[in-house]
Amino acid sequence: MYSIKKLEKQLPYMPLWELGIEEIAGHNIEIQGREEVNKMLKEGWILLHIYTLRYHEDGVWRERPMAILGKPGNVLEKE
């Protein structure tokens, strides 16, 4: 199992504004949403974060896996 310190040494750190992200999108990654997220990744979007959205609906607490993706500027400027 990795510790945060080990991961920090292995992965380069870049602030979000240095990644050249021009667009950010949040997306459900359940069955139907997963296909859309995979399509976005193939188009050059970057997976920035995965989290669980917890919400109260009809008297029941529900959970939904979500992803935040960023689209770098160079993807927008295809020749």
Residue pairs with C-beta under 8 A, 6 or more apart in sequence:
16 48
16 70
19 46
19 70
19 72
20 72
20 73
20 74
21 46
21 48
21 70
21 71
21 72
21 73
22 71
22 72
22 73
22 76
23 70
23 71
23 76
24 48
24 68
24 69
24 70
24 71
25 40
25 45
25 68
25 69
25 70
25 71
26 66
26 67
26 68
26 69
27 33
27 36
27 37
27 40
27 66
27 67
27 68
27 69
28 64
28 65
28 66
29 37
29 50
29 65
29 66
29 67
30 64
30 65
37 47
37 67
37 69
40 69
40 71
41 47
41 69
43 75
44 71
44 72
44 74
44 75
45 69
45 70
45 71
45 75
46 69
46 70
46 71
46 72
47 67
47 68
47 69
48 68
48 69
48 70
49 67
49 68
50 65
50 66
50 67
50 68
51 65
51 66
51 68
52 63
52 64
52 65
52 66
53 63
53 64
53 65
53 66
54 61
54 62
54 63
55 61
55 62
55 64
56 62
